[in-house]
Amino acid sequence: MKLSDTGQDLIKHFEGLELKAYKCPAGVWTIGYGHIKGVSEGDEITALTANRMLIEEMVEYENYINNAVKVDLTQNQFDAMVS
């Protein structure tokens, strides 16, 4: 399965969009819609880049769910697990 547009919108709603790197409450540098890999102090991105990063990163999480869950899921269940 793949993350739906609704699932992507859910992630965007709860993560919020930050175009400048910031330290989250856990002290991790974060940017875009909760992206943490390779983020450093002073990094800046565009909204278009944040969307691309989210789409690319979600493939990893889709694969985790697709490989781990062995029962049929509705799209909403899958979206919730990926998010």
N, C-alpha and C positions, 0 to 999 in steps of 0.2 A: 504494500500500500504506500501511498504518498500523502504527505501533509496537504490538506485542502486549503483553499484560500481563506476559509473561515477559521481554520486552525492557525494559519499564519497571522490573521488579523487578531486572534486571541493573544498570541505571543506579543505582537506589537503593542497591544493595549496594556498588557501587564508589565512589560519591560520598559516601555517608553523609548523614545529616540534621543540619544545623546550624541552629538556630532564631535564633541571634544572629549578626550579620555578623562575619566574620573575614577577615583577609588570608591568602590562599592563598600557597603558596611563591613564586609569581610576583609577589606584592605587590598582587594585585587583590582588592578587597572582594567577598566571596562569601557567599551565604546559601542556605538550603534544601538542595536536591540539586544544588549546583554552579551556581546561578543567579548571574550577574554583572551583568546589565543594570540600571542604575539603583540599585545597592546602595551604601549609604553607611555610614560608621562609625556605630555605635549602632543600626542597624536591627534590629528583632526581628519575627518572624512566628510564626504557629501552624503545627502540622503540617498542618492542613487547607489553609492557604494555600500551604505548600511543595508539596503534591501538586497543587494547582491550577496553580501556576506551572510545574511540570514538564510537566504535560499540555499547557498552552498553548504552552510553548516548544518542545516536541517537534514541533509542527506545522511550524515553520520548518525543522527538520532533516529531517523526513519529506519536505518539498517539495524540499530540496536533492537528496536521494537519488533521489526519483521523477523529477526533471528531468534529472539527470546520468547516471544509469545506464540504458543502453539494452538490457540483456539481462534475461531472467527471473531473479528471485531467489527463493530459498526464504524463508520467514518468518524463519528464524534468521539468514540472511545479511543480510536487510534490517535486522533488529533490531541486529545487530552494527555495521552501517554507521551507523545513526542514533545509536547510543550512542557 
